[in-house]
Amino acid sequence: MTYTLTDNNELRIDYAATTDKPTLINLSNHAYFNLAGGGDVLGHELWLNADRYTPADAQLIPTGEIAPVKATPLDFNQADPDRGARE
């Protein structure tokens, strides 16, 4: 995992993994950063380059389905600075 603060003041997190045998892997990060240093995060922008996600059941166990994010609350393919104010 590599954390980078870009020249545009963006926090970028890149993941990479190698194995010597076929391996299931799910790289994720559940850290939340308040880049303002305090207060709420409703004015933050989030962009995730992801077309699909894995839904979970009522016990939060992944179902194994690979579903499209388009038109779901998980669609962050475009940053929307007003999203937090609407939700």
Secondary structure, DSSP 4 states (H G I P E B T S, - for coil): -EEEE-TTS-EEEE-----SS-------------TTSSS-STT-------SEE--B-TTS-B-S--EE-TTSTT--SS--TTHHHH-
